[in-house]
């Protein structure tokens, strides 16, 4: 069997928000798309990711106004990613090591071209690989700092 590449199974139609967008704009896009994480790009440059949890923990719980607070204030910078031509098993290993269910996909010019989810791996690599990955990403890590 041929080696599976990330590009073979990733979702390539990825919506993004800008770091200058309000958290309300990001949350509305999440609701419309029925997703939790959205990549943050300035132009065609990936600068981070914002999740529904980021909005709640880093903004709402701190009393920040979602209409006035920019995505940049709640997003995660320095996100994990894989390349579209990487081997799918290597991507699964990186997701296990980082304990994440989704990973951003860049091309070799470091432009966002997709997102890879645990479900994509499950469909392609089968139960054993996806089971190992799910087990690793589901292991509790350190509790959130207050």
DSSP file (Angstrom, degrees, kcal/mol; ACC not computed):
  #  RESIDUE AA STRUCTURE BP1 BP2  ACC     N-H-->O    O-->H-N    N-H-->O    O-->H-N    TCO  KAPPA ALPHA  PHI   PSI    X-CA   Y-CA   Z-CA
    1    1 A X              0   0    0      0, 0.0     3,-0.1     0, 0.0     2,-0.0   0.000 360.0 360.0 360.0 138.5    0.0    0.0    0.0
    2    2 A X        -     0   0    0      1,-0.1     2,-0.2     0, 0.0     0, 0.0  -0.336 360.0 -96.2 -68.9 149.7    1.2    3.5   -0.9
    3    3 A X        -     0   0    0      1,-0.1     2,-0.4    -2,-0.0    -1,-0.1  -0.470  39.6-126.6 -66.1 132.8    2.2    5.8    1.9
    4    4 A X        -     0   0    0     -2,-0.2    84,-3.0    -3,-0.1    85,-0.3  -0.672  21.5-151.4 -83.7 134.1   -0.7    8.2    2.8
    5    5 A X  B >>  -A   87   0A   0     -2,-0.4     3,-1.4    82,-0.3     4,-0.5  -0.725  24.9-117.0-101.2 154.2    0.1   11.9    2.8
    6    6 A X  H >> S+     0   0    0     80,-2.4     4,-1.9    77,-0.3     3,-1.6   0.893 114.9  60.6 -54.4 -42.2   -1.6   14.5    4.9
    7    7 A X  H 34 S+     0   0    0     77,-2.4    -1,-0.3     1,-0.3    78,-0.1   0.722  93.9  66.0 -61.8 -21.1   -2.9   16.1    1.7
    8    8 A X  H <4 S+     0   0    0     -3,-1.4    -1,-0.3    76,-0.2    -2,-0.2   0.755 119.2  17.0 -71.2 -24.2   -4.8   12.9    0.8
    9    9 A X  H << S+     0   0    0     -3,-1.6    -2,-0.2    -4,-0.5    -1,-0.2   0.508  95.6 110.6-128.9  -8.5   -7.2   13.2    3.8
   10   10 A X  S  < S-     0   0    0     -4,-1.9     2,-0.6    74,-0.1   106,-0.2  -0.202  71.8-110.8 -68.8 161.2   -7.1   16.7    5.2
   11   11 A X  B     -B  115   0B   0    104,-2.8   104,-2.0     1,-0.1    -1,-0.1  -0.856  33.2-175.2 -88.5 122.0   -9.9   19.2    4.9
   12   12 A X        +     0   0    0     -2,-0.6     2,-1.4   102,-0.2    -1,-0.1   0.657  63.2  79.5 -98.4 -16.1   -8.7   21.9    2.5
   13   13 A X        +     0   0    0    102,-0.1     2,-0.5     2,-0.0    -1,-0.2  -0.649  65.6 169.0 -93.1  81.8  -11.6   24.4    2.7
   14   14 A X        -     0   0    0     -2,-1.4     2,-0.2    99,-0.1    24,-0.1  -0.835  26.3-145.4-104.5 125.7  -10.6   26.1    5.9
   15   15 A X        -     0   0    0     -2,-0.5    24,-0.6    14,-0.0     2,-0.3  -0.592  22.1-170.3 -82.0 148.1  -12.3   29.3    7.1
   16   16 A X  E     -e   39   0C   0     -2,-0.2     2,-0.3    22,-0.1    24,-0.2  -0.874  14.9-145.9-133.0 165.6  -10.1   31.7    9.0
   17   17 A X  E     -e   40   0C   0     22,-2.0    24,-2.5    -2,-0.3     2,-0.3  -0.873  24.6-114.8-123.3 163.6  -10.4   34.9   11.1
   18   18 A X    >   -     0   0    0     -2,-0.3     3,-1.3    22,-0.2    53,-0.3  -0.665  22.3-120.7 -93.8 154.2   -8.0   37.9   11.4
   19   19 A X  T 3  S+     0   0    0     22,-0.3    53,-2.4    -2,-0.3    54,-0.2   0.765 114.9  55.6 -64.8 -23.7   -6.2   38.7   14.6
   20   20 A X  T 3  S+     0   0    0     51,-0.2    -1,-0.3    50,-0.2    22,-0.0   0.551  85.2 105.6 -86.4  -8.5   -7.9   42.1   14.5
   21   21 A X  S <  S-     0   0    0     -3,-1.3    50,-3.0     1,-0.1    51,-0.3  -0.324  79.2-105.8 -65.6 154.2  -11.5   40.6   14.3
   22   22 A X  B  >  -H   70   0D   0     48,-0.2     4,-1.9     1,-0.1    48,-0.2  -0.427  22.5-116.8 -76.2 157.7  -13.6   40.8   17.4
   23   23 A X  H  > S+     0   0    0     46,-2.3     4,-2.9    43,-0.7     5,-0.2   0.825 117.1  60.1 -63.2 -30.2  -14.2   37.7   19.5
   24   24 A X  H  > S+     0   0    0     42,-2.2     4,-2.6    45,-0.3    -1,-0.2   0.916 103.6  49.6 -63.5 -41.7  -17.8   38.0   18.6
   25   25 A X  H  > S+     0   0    0     41,-0.3     4,-2.1     2,-0.2    -2,-0.2   0.922 113.1  47.2 -61.0 -44.7  -17.0   37.7   14.9
   26   26 A X  H  X S+     0   0    0     -4,-1.9     4,-2.3     2,-0.2    -2,-0.2   0.927 112.8  48.5 -62.9 -45.2  -14.9   34.6   15.7
   27   27 A X  H  X S+     0   0    0     -4,-2.9     4,-2.4     1,-0.2    -2,-0.2   0.892 110.4  51.4 -64.0 -39.8  -17.6   33.1   17.8
   28   28 A X  H  X S+     0   0    0     -4,-2.6     4,-2.7     2,-0.2    -1,-0.2   0.902 109.9  49.5 -63.2 -41.0  -20.3   33.8   15.2
   29   29 A X  H  X S+     0   0    0     -4,-2.1     4,-2.5     2,-0.2    -2,-0.2   0.902 110.1  51.5 -65.3 -40.0  -18.1   32.1   12.6
   30   30 A X  H  X>S+     0   0    0     -4,-2.3     5,-1.9     2,-0.2     4,-1.3   0.918 111.7  47.3 -60.4 -43.6  -17.7   29.1   14.9
   31   31 A X  H  <5S+     0   0    0     -4,-2.4    -2,-0.2     2,-0.2     3,-0.2   0.937 113.1  47.6 -64.2 -46.8  -21.4   28.9   15.4
   32   32 A X  H  <5S+     0   0    0     -4,-2.7    -2,-0.2     1,-0.2    -1,-0.2   0.899 120.4  37.3 -61.1 -42.6  -22.2   29.1   11.7
   33   33 A X  H  <5S-     0   0    0     -4,-2.5    -1,-0.2    -5,-0.2    -2,-0.2   0.582 104.1-129.0 -86.1 -11.0  -19.6   26.5   10.8
   34   34 A X  T  <5 +     0   0    0     -4,-1.3     2,-0.3     1,-0.2    -3,-0.2   0.944  64.6 128.4  58.0  51.0  -20.3   24.3   13.8
   35   35 A X      < -     0   0    0     -5,-1.9    -1,-0.2    -6,-0.1    -2,-0.1  -0.901  54.5-151.3-131.0 159.9  -16.6   24.2   14.7
   36   36 A X  S    S+     0   0    0     -2,-0.3    16,-1.2     1,-0.1     2,-0.4   0.818  80.0  48.4 -98.2 -42.9  -14.5   24.9   17.9
   37   37 A X  E     - F   0  51C   0     14,-0.2     2,-0.4    15,-0.1    14,-0.2  -0.800  58.3-177.1-103.8 144.7  -11.2   26.0   16.5
   38   38 A X  E     - F   0  50C   0     12,-2.6    12,-2.5    -2,-0.4   -22,-0.1  -0.988  27.4-122.1-135.5 127.8  -10.5   28.6   13.8
   39   39 A X  E     -eF  16  49C   0    -24,-0.6   -22,-2.0    -2,-0.4     2,-0.5  -0.333  22.3-136.9 -63.1 149.6   -7.1   29.4   12.4
   40   40 A X  E     +eF  17  48C   0      8,-3.0     7,-3.1   -24,-0.2     8,-1.4  -0.954  27.4 175.6-113.1 122.2   -6.0   33.1   12.7
   41   41 A X  E     - F   0  46C   0    -24,-2.5     2,-0.6    -2,-0.5   -22,-0.3  -0.964  26.3-155.6-127.2 143.3   -4.3   34.6    9.6
   42   42 A X  E >  S- F   0  45C   0      3,-2.5     3,-1.6    -2,-0.4     2,-0.4  -0.963  82.8 -38.1-113.2 110.1   -3.1   38.1    8.8
   43   43 A X  T 3  S-     0   0    0     -2,-0.6    -2,-0.0     1,-0.2     0, 0.0  -0.619 125.2 -31.9  68.0-129.1   -3.2   38.2    5.0
   44   44 A X  T 3  S+     0   0    0     -2,-0.4     2,-0.5    -3,-0.1    68,-0.5   0.220 116.6 106.0-104.0  15.5   -2.0   34.7    4.0
   45   45 A X  E <   -F   42   0C   0     -3,-1.6    -3,-2.5    66,-0.1     2,-0.3  -0.848  69.0-132.5-100.0 123.5    0.3   34.3    7.1
   46   46 A X  E     +F   41   0C   0     64,-0.5    -5,-0.2    -2,-0.5     3,-0.1  -0.578  31.9 167.1 -70.7 127.5   -0.8   32.0    9.8
   47   47 A X  E     -     0   0C   0     -7,-3.1    31,-0.4    -2,-0.3     2,-0.3   0.500  56.0 -53.9-120.0  -9.8   -0.4   33.7   13.2
   48   48 A X  E     -F   40   0C   0     -8,-1.4    -8,-3.0    29,-0.2     2,-0.3  -0.992  50.0 -93.5 167.2-164.3   -2.3   31.4   15.6
   49   49 A X  E     -FG  39  76C   0     27,-2.0    27,-3.3    -2,-0.3     2,-0.4  -0.990  20.8-155.6-145.4 145.5   -5.5   29.7   16.3
   50   50 A X  E     -F   38   0C   0    -12,-2.5   -12,-2.6    -2,-0.3     2,-0.3  -0.985  12.6-168.2-124.7 136.9   -8.5   30.6   18.5
   51   51 A X  E  >  -F   37   0C   0     -2,-0.4     4,-2.0   -14,-0.2   -14,-0.2  -0.765  37.7-110.9-117.7 164.4  -10.9   28.1   20.0
   52   52 A X  H  > S+     0   0    0    -16,-1.2     4,-2.0    -2,-0.3     5,-0.1   0.878 122.5  53.8 -59.3 -36.6  -14.3   28.4   21.7
   53   53 A X  H  > S+     0   0    0      2,-0.2     4,-3.2     1,-0.2     5,-0.4   0.895 104.2  54.3 -65.4 -40.7  -12.5   27.5   24.9
   54   54 A X  H  > S+     0   0    0      1,-0.2     4,-2.5     2,-0.2     5,-0.4   0.922 108.2  50.1 -57.3 -44.2  -10.0   30.3   24.4
   55   55 A X  H  X>S+     0   0    0     -4,-2.0     5,-2.5     1,-0.2     4,-0.9   0.916 116.1  41.3 -62.0 -43.7  -12.8   32.8   24.1
   56   56 A X  H  <>S+     0   0    0     -4,-2.0     5,-3.0     3,-0.2     6,-0.2   0.955 123.7  35.2 -70.3 -50.2  -14.5   31.5   27.3
   57   57 A X  H  <5S+     0   0    0     -4,-3.2    -3,-0.2     1,-0.2    -2,-0.2   0.901 125.9  36.2 -74.5 -42.7  -11.3   31.1   29.4
   58   58 A X  H  <5S+     0   0    0     -4,-2.5    -1,-0.2    -5,-0.4    -3,-0.2   0.583 135.3  11.9 -91.7 -10.0   -9.2   34.0   28.2
   59   59 A X  T ><>S+     0   0    0     -4,-0.9     5,-2.5    -5,-0.4     3,-0.8   0.622 124.5  42.2-129.3 -65.5  -12.0   36.6   27.6
   60   60 A X  G > <S+     0   0    0     -5,-2.5     3,-1.8     1,-0.3    -3,-0.2   0.922 116.1  49.8 -57.7 -47.7  -15.5   35.9   29.0
   61   61 A X  G 3 <S+     0   0    0     -5,-3.0    -1,-0.3     1,-0.3    -4,-0.1   0.728 110.7  52.1 -65.3 -20.5  -14.2   34.5   32.3
   62   62 A X  G < 5S-     0   0    0     -3,-0.8    -1,-0.3    -6,-0.2    -2,-0.2   0.405 119.1-111.3 -94.0   1.1  -12.0   37.6   32.6
   63   63 A X  T < 5 +     0   0    0     -3,-1.8    -3,-0.2    -4,-0.4     2,-0.2   0.648  63.2 154.8  80.6  15.1  -15.0   39.9   32.0
   64   64 A X      < -     0   0    0     -5,-2.5     2,-0.6     1,-0.1    -1,-0.2  -0.504  48.9-113.3 -78.1 147.5  -13.8   41.1   28.6
   65   65 A X    >>  -     0   0    0     -2,-0.2     4,-2.2     1,-0.1     3,-0.5  -0.702  16.8-150.6 -81.9 119.4  -16.3   42.4   26.1
   66   66 A X  T 34 S+     0   0    0     -2,-0.6   -42,-2.2     1,-0.2   -43,-0.7   0.759  95.9  54.5 -63.9 -25.6  -16.5   40.0   23.1
   67   67 A X  T 34 S+     0   0    0    -44,-0.2    -1,-0.2     1,-0.2   -42,-0.1   0.838 118.1  32.9 -75.9 -33.6  -17.5   42.9   20.8
   68   68 A X  T <4 S+     0   0    0     -3,-0.5     2,-0.4   -46,-0.1    -2,-0.2   0.621  99.5  90.9 -99.1 -16.1  -14.5   45.1   21.7
   69   69 A X  S  < S-     0   0    0     -4,-2.2   -46,-2.3     1,-0.0   -45,-0.3  -0.697  71.3-134.6 -89.0 129.3  -11.9   42.4   22.4
   70   70 A X  B >   -H   22   0D   0     -2,-0.4     3,-1.8   -48,-0.2     4,-0.4  -0.475  18.9-117.9 -80.7 151.8   -9.7   41.4   19.4
   71   71 A X  G >> S+     0   0    0    -50,-3.0     4,-2.1   -53,-0.3     3,-1.9   0.855 111.7  69.4 -52.4 -38.1   -9.0   37.7   18.5
   72   72 A X  G 34 S+     0   0    0    -53,-2.4    -1,-0.3     1,-0.3   -52,-0.1   0.779  93.0  58.1 -54.1 -28.8   -5.3   38.5   19.1
   73   73 A X  G <4 S+     0   0    0     -3,-1.8    -1,-0.3   -54,-0.2    -2,-0.2   0.669 118.8  27.0 -78.7 -16.1   -6.0   38.9   22.8
   74   74 A X  T <4 S+     0   0    0     -3,-1.9   -23,-0.2    -4,-0.4    -2,-0.2   0.555  96.7 104.3-120.1 -13.1   -7.4   35.4   23.2
   75   75 A X     <  -     0   0    0     -4,-2.1     2,-0.5   -25,-0.1   -25,-0.2  -0.179  69.1-116.7 -73.8 164.3   -5.7   33.3   20.5
   76   76 A X  B     -G   49   0C   0    -27,-3.3   -27,-2.0     0, 0.0     3,-0.2  -0.883  29.5-157.5 -98.3 127.1   -3.0   30.8   20.9
   77   77 A X        +     0   0    0     -2,-0.5   -29,-0.2   -29,-0.2   -30,-0.1  -0.558  68.7  38.4 -96.4 166.8    0.3   31.7   19.1
   78   78 A X  S    S-     0   0    0    -31,-0.4    -1,-0.2    -2,-0.2   -30,-0.1   0.932  81.7-172.0  62.5  48.0    3.0   29.3   18.0
   79   79 A X        -     0   0    0     -3,-0.2     2,-0.2     1,-0.1    -1,-0.1  -0.309  25.3-104.5 -76.2 154.9    0.5   26.5   17.0
   80   80 A X        +     0   0    0     18,-0.1    24,-1.0    -2,-0.0     2,-0.3  -0.485  47.4 168.1 -73.3 146.9    1.5   23.0   16.0
   81   81 A X  E     -c  104   0B   0     22,-0.2     2,-0.3    -2,-0.2    24,-0.2  -0.979  24.0-151.6-153.1 164.2    1.3   22.2   12.3
   82   82 A X  E     -c  105   0B   0     22,-2.2    24,-2.7    -2,-0.3     2,-0.3  -0.859  29.9-106.0-128.0 167.2    2.3   19.6    9.8
   83   83 A X  E >   -c  106   0B   0     -2,-0.3     3,-1.8    22,-0.2   -77,-0.3  -0.694  24.6-120.9 -94.8 151.3    3.1   19.9    6.1
   84   84 A X  T 3  S+     0   0    0     22,-2.3   -77,-2.4    -2,-0.3   -76,-0.2   0.750 113.6  50.5 -63.0 -24.0    0.7   18.8    3.4
   85   85 A X  T 3  S+     0   0    0    -79,-0.2    -1,-0.3   -80,-0.1     3,-0.1   0.358  86.1 116.0 -97.3   7.1    3.3   16.4    2.0
   86   86 A X  S <  S-     0   0    0     -3,-1.8   -80,-2.4     1,-0.1   -79,-0.2  -0.356  78.5 -95.6 -68.9 154.7    4.1   14.8    5.4
   87   87 A X  B  >  -A    5   0A   0    -82,-0.2     4,-1.9     1,-0.1     3,-0.3  -0.515  28.8-129.8 -69.1 137.1    3.3   11.1    6.0
   88   88 A X  H  > S+     0   0    0    -84,-3.0     4,-2.3     1,-0.2     5,-0.1   0.851 107.4  55.1 -61.2 -36.6    0.0   10.6    7.7
   89   89 A X  H  > S+     0   0    0    -85,-0.3     4,-2.0     1,-0.2    -1,-0.2   0.875 106.7  51.1 -65.1 -36.5    1.4    8.3   10.4
   90   90 A X  H  > S+     0   0    0     -3,-0.3     4,-2.2     2,-0.2    -2,-0.2   0.893 109.0  51.1 -65.8 -39.3    4.0   11.0   11.3
   91   91 A X  H  X S+     0   0    0     -4,-1.9     4,-2.2     2,-0.2    -2,-0.2   0.913 109.1  50.9 -63.3 -42.3    1.2   13.6   11.6
   92   92 A X  H  X S+     0   0    0     -4,-2.3     4,-2.2     1,-0.2    -2,-0.2   0.899 109.4  51.1 -61.7 -40.5   -0.7   11.2   13.9
   93   93 A X  H  X S+     0   0    0     -4,-2.0     4,-2.7     2,-0.2    -1,-0.2   0.899 109.2  50.3 -63.9 -40.7    2.4   10.8   16.0
   94   94 A X  H  X S+     0   0    0     -4,-2.2     4,-2.0     1,-0.2    -1,-0.2   0.889 109.5  51.2 -64.9 -38.8    2.8   14.6   16.3
   95   95 A X  H  X>S+     0   0    0     -4,-2.2     5,-2.0     2,-0.2     4,-0.8   0.895 111.1  48.7 -65.1 -39.5   -0.9   14.8   17.4
   96   96 A X  H ><5S+     0   0    0     -4,-2.2     3,-0.7     2,-0.2    -2,-0.2   0.946 111.6  48.9 -62.1 -48.2   -0.3   12.2   20.0
   97   97 A X  H 3<5S+     0   0    0     -4,-2.7    -2,-0.2     1,-0.3    -1,-0.2   0.855 118.8  38.6 -62.3 -35.8    2.9   13.9   21.3
   98   98 A X  H 3<5S-     0   0    0     -4,-2.0    -1,-0.3    -5,-0.2    -2,-0.2   0.478 104.8-128.7 -93.6  -3.9    1.1   17.3   21.5
   99   99 A X  T <<5 +     0   0    0     -4,-0.8     2,-0.3    -3,-0.7    -3,-0.2   0.931  58.8 140.9  54.0  52.2   -2.2   15.8   22.8
  100  100 A X      < -     0   0    0     -5,-2.0    -1,-0.2    -6,-0.1    -2,-0.1  -0.946  49.7-154.6-126.1 148.0   -4.3   17.6   20.1
  101  101 A X  S    S+     0   0    0     -2,-0.3    17,-2.1     1,-0.1     2,-0.3   0.621  85.0  34.1 -92.5 -17.5   -7.3   16.4   18.1
  102  102 A X  E     - D   0 117B   0     15,-0.2     2,-0.4    16,-0.1    15,-0.2  -0.987  64.9-169.2-138.4 146.4   -6.8   18.7   15.1
  103  103 A X  E     - D   0 116B   0     13,-2.5    13,-2.9    -2,-0.3   -22,-0.2  -1.000  24.7-117.5-138.9 139.8   -3.6   20.0   13.6
  104  104 A X  E     -cD  81 115B   0    -24,-1.0   -22,-2.2    -2,-0.4     2,-0.5  -0.418  24.6-141.8 -74.2 150.2   -3.1   22.8   11.0
  105  105 A X  E     -cD  82 114B   0      9,-2.7     8,-3.0   -24,-0.2     9,-1.5  -0.963  19.2-176.8-119.4 124.9   -1.6   21.9    7.6
  106  106 A X  E     -cD  83 112B   0    -24,-2.7   -22,-2.3    -2,-0.5     6,-0.2  -0.810  22.2-126.7-114.2 156.2    0.8   24.2    5.8
  107  107 A X    >   -     0   0    0      4,-2.2     3,-2.2    -2,-0.3     4,-0.1  -0.416  45.5 -90.2 -87.7 178.9    2.5   23.9    2.4
  108  108 A X  T 3  S+     0   0    0      1,-0.3    -1,-0.1     2,-0.2   -25,-0.0   0.627 129.0  62.1 -69.6 -10.8    6.2   24.2    2.2
  109  109 A X  T 3  S-     0   0    0      2,-0.1    -1,-0.3     0, 0.0     3,-0.1   0.275 119.0-113.3 -90.8   9.9    5.8   28.0    1.7
  110  110 A X  S <  S+     0   0    0     -3,-2.2   -64,-0.5     1,-0.2     2,-0.4   0.816  70.4 141.6  61.4  35.6    4.3   28.0    5.2
  111  111 A X        -     0   0    0     -4,-0.1    -4,-2.2   -66,-0.1    -1,-0.2  -0.884  60.3-106.0-104.3 138.7    0.8   29.0    3.9
  112  112 A X  E     + D   0 106B   0    -68,-0.5    -6,-0.2    -2,-0.4     3,-0.1  -0.452  47.7 159.9 -64.8 125.8   -2.3   27.4    5.5
  113  113 A X  E     -     0   0B   0     -8,-3.0     2,-0.3     1,-0.3    -7,-0.2   0.446  57.6 -31.2-125.9  -7.1   -3.7   24.9    3.1
  114  114 A X  E     - D   0 105B   0     -9,-1.5    -9,-2.7  -101,-0.1     2,-0.3  -0.994  50.5-105.1 177.4-174.1   -5.9   22.7    5.4
  115  115 A X  E     -BD  11 104B   0   -104,-2.0  -104,-2.8    -2,-0.3     2,-0.5  -0.994  20.8-149.3-140.9 141.0   -6.7   21.1    8.7
  116  116 A X  E     - D   0 103B   0    -13,-2.9   -13,-2.5    -2,-0.3     2,-0.3  -0.955  16.1-166.3-115.3 126.5   -6.2   17.5    9.8
  117  117 A X  E >>  - D   0 102B   0     -2,-0.5     4,-1.5   -15,-0.2     3,-0.8  -0.749  35.0-113.3-111.1 158.3   -8.6   16.0   12.3
  118  118 A X  H 3> S+     0   0    0    -17,-2.1     4,-2.4    -2,-0.3     5,-0.2   0.867 118.0  59.0 -53.8 -38.8   -8.5   12.8   14.3
  119  119 A X  H 3> S+     0   0    0      1,-0.2     4,-2.0     2,-0.2    -1,-0.3   0.847 100.7  55.0 -61.1 -34.9  -11.5   11.6   12.4
  120  120 A X  H <> S+     0   0    0     -3,-0.8     4,-1.6     2,-0.2    -1,-0.2   0.897 110.0  46.6 -64.1 -40.0   -9.6   11.9    9.1
  121  121 A X  H  X>S+     0   0    0     -4,-1.5     4,-3.2     2,-0.2     5,-0.6   0.903 108.8  55.2 -67.9 -41.8   -6.8    9.7   10.5
  122  122 A X  H  X5S+     0   0    0     -4,-2.4     4,-1.1     1,-0.2    -2,-0.2   0.904 108.9  47.8 -58.7 -42.8   -9.4    7.2   11.8
  123  123 A X  H  <5S+     0   0    0     -4,-2.0    -1,-0.2    -5,-0.2    -2,-0.2   0.871 122.1  34.0 -66.7 -37.2  -10.9    6.8    8.3
  124  124 A X  H  <5S+     0   0    0     -4,-1.6    -2,-0.2    -5,-0.1    -3,-0.2   0.906 126.1  31.9 -87.8 -45.0   -7.6    6.4    6.5
  125  125 A X  H  <5S-     0   0    0     -4,-3.2     4,-0.4     1,-0.2     3,-0.2   0.593 102.4-129.5 -96.9 -11.6   -5.3    4.5    8.9
  126  126 A X     X< -     0   0    0     -4,-1.1     4,-2.0    -5,-0.6     5,-0.2  -0.231  38.6 -48.6  92.0 178.8   -7.8    2.4   10.7
  127  127 A X  H  > S+     0   0    0      1,-0.2     4,-2.6     2,-0.2     5,-0.2   0.828 124.1  56.0 -64.3 -39.5   -8.7    1.6   14.2
  128  128 A X  H  > S+     0   0    0     -3,-0.2     4,-2.1     2,-0.2    -1,-0.2   0.953 113.2  38.8 -63.9 -50.1   -5.3    0.8   15.7
  129  129 A X  H  > S+     0   0    0     -4,-0.4     4,-2.3     1,-0.2    -1,-0.2   0.926 120.0  45.7 -66.8 -44.7   -3.6    4.1   14.7
  130  130 A X  H  X S+     0   0    0     -4,-2.0     4,-3.0     1,-0.2     5,-0.2   0.869 111.3  53.5 -68.7 -34.1   -6.6    6.2   15.5
  131  131 A X  H  X S+     0   0    0     -4,-2.6     4,-2.4    -5,-0.2    -1,-0.2   0.910 110.3  46.8 -64.4 -42.2   -7.1    4.4   18.8
  132  132 A X  H  X S+     0   0    0     -4,-2.1     4,-2.0    -5,-0.2    -2,-0.2   0.916 114.9  47.1 -63.6 -43.0   -3.5    5.0   19.9
  133  133 A X  H  X S+     0   0    0     -4,-2.3     4,-2.6     2,-0.2     5,-0.2   0.936 112.5  48.2 -66.3 -46.1   -3.8    8.7   18.9
  134  134 A X  H  X S+     0   0    0     -4,-3.0     4,-1.6     1,-0.2    -1,-0.2   0.912 111.1  51.8 -60.5 -43.0   -7.2    9.2   20.6
  135  135 A X  H  X S+     0   0    0     -4,-2.4     4,-0.5    -5,-0.2    -1,-0.2   0.902 112.2  46.2 -59.4 -41.5   -5.8    7.5   23.8
  136  136 A X  H >< S+     0   0    0     -4,-2.0     3,-0.7     1,-0.2    -2,-0.2   0.902 114.1  45.5 -71.0 -41.3   -2.8    9.8   23.8
  137  137 A X  H 3< S+     0   0    0     -4,-2.6    -1,-0.2     1,-0.2    -2,-0.2   0.717 110.8  55.3 -77.0 -17.2   -4.7   13.0   23.2
  138  138 A X  H 3< S+     0   0    0     -4,-1.6     2,-0.3    -5,-0.2    -1,-0.2   0.554  78.4 109.6 -90.7  -7.9   -7.3   12.1   25.8
  139  139 A X  S << S-     0   0    0     -3,-0.7    -3,-0.0    -4,-0.5    -4,-0.0  -0.532  80.9-108.6 -67.8 126.3   -4.8   11.6   28.6
  140  140 A X        -     0   0    0     -2,-0.3     2,-0.1     1,-0.1    -1,-0.1  -0.262  37.2-166.0 -59.4 139.3   -5.3   14.5   31.1
  141  141 A X        -     0   0    0      1,-0.2    -1,-0.1   -42,-0.1     2,-0.0  -0.289  44.7 -44.3-105.9-162.2   -2.5   17.0   31.1
  142  142 A X        -     0   0    0     -2,-0.1    -1,-0.2     1,-0.1     3,-0.1  -0.360  68.3-105.3 -65.5 143.7   -1.9   19.7   33.7
  143  143 A X        -     0   0    0      1,-0.1    -1,-0.1    -3,-0.1    -3,-0.0  -0.285  47.2 -83.7 -65.9 157.0   -4.9   21.7   34.9
  144  144 A X        -     0   0    0      1,-0.1     2,-0.3     2,-0.0    -1,-0.1  -0.311  44.9-119.7 -61.3 142.3   -5.4   25.2   33.6
  145  145 A X              0   0    0      1,-0.1    -1,-0.1    -3,-0.1    -3,-0.0  -0.629 360.0 360.0 -83.7 142.7   -3.5   27.9   35.5
  146  146 A X              0   0    0     -2,-0.3    -1,-0.1     0, 0.0    -2,-0.0   0.418 360.0 360.0 -98.4 360.0   -5.5   30.6   37.2
